[in-house]
């Protein structure tokens, strides 16, 4: 079956190859899409980005954001599109001033560390984020019905690290120390991020996203107790509240750097699928994680940047190790901006050409 979408009210029967895997089915070849598949490594993205003005303007311009969301699917034939936006829009929605400076990345003012939340202007979240729902609807309208569409937000912890530091910080000390010094105050920030993120994800699902992904890129810096409180618990609440609003909503979690804690994260948060970074050993992923839920990952973006025969070996190794159970091929983290697009095209061919590790096709 090649997957014409059959939408029944808000419920969606699993029709795209991506949704089938997220629902627990193994198919071969595995669906493939890549984190940050829309971005600066594509000349057609750079052209639209130049017209849009700033990166933030692009994120909040549904027509152009839809165009760049579709570009990588059109060029490479991926099995899923991801809506073009950014996890830090939630910080803007919460009232922090957000801009992206060329070469420096996101800048959020005022930094919240020690200032508490008083400076934040509440109550403008829905309006601020509504263009992203429009982008989702435009992409869904233009996307082949057999291709999945993924919405997303950041994990509350990861968004908080940027909000506390006022931008990019190497060690995340602003959030890490705030969480020890004033756990109640920090909890309030986390709660606000969770609330806005739930509304944001629900809006994307209602606009036509087939699944949503929670990117907790800095989960790995926390010790156990902090990880349970600031990563697992807020994620569990997001998942629970999203499913209460959209029954059957599919949620992928990504707790980069969580290592051995991936199992507790996935089970306690109630995820449908787990995205793993490149440092997760394949035997742990296949033997411990994958018997419990579908896995997405985990090619090293550096292998994709390098290209050549070692890229092919690495891609085949992952597809073979994880291909016996429900699996979505992806990177362990976002595409590096200097990656030649030909390497991406080659990767898609290689993954689709890998011999079925259990010797029968079903997709
Ligand atoms: O194609 C896709 O994956 C969809 C779009 C997407 C972007 N950011 C676009 C983007 C997604 C899913 C994200 C997630 C995101 N944003 C994360 C989580 C995943 C990860 O990479 O760990 C994080 C931590 C951010 C925050 C962020 N956005 C930073 C730190 C930066 C600056 C660093 C950089 O790469 O420039 C961004 C900017 C950003 N987000 C760009 C893109 C395409 C580059 C901006 C540009 O085009 O000039």
Boltz pocket constraint, residues with backbone or C-beta under 6 A from the ligand:
constraints:
  - pocket:
      binder: B
      contacts: [[A, 34], [A, 35], [A, 36], [A, 37], [A, 38], [A, 39], [A, 40], [A, 49], [A, 55], [A, 82], [A, 83], [A, 84], [A, 85], [A, 86], [A, 87], [A, 88], [A, 100], [A, 104], [A, 105], [A, 106], [A, 152], [A, 168], [A, 215], [A, 217], [A, 334]]
      max_distance: 6.0
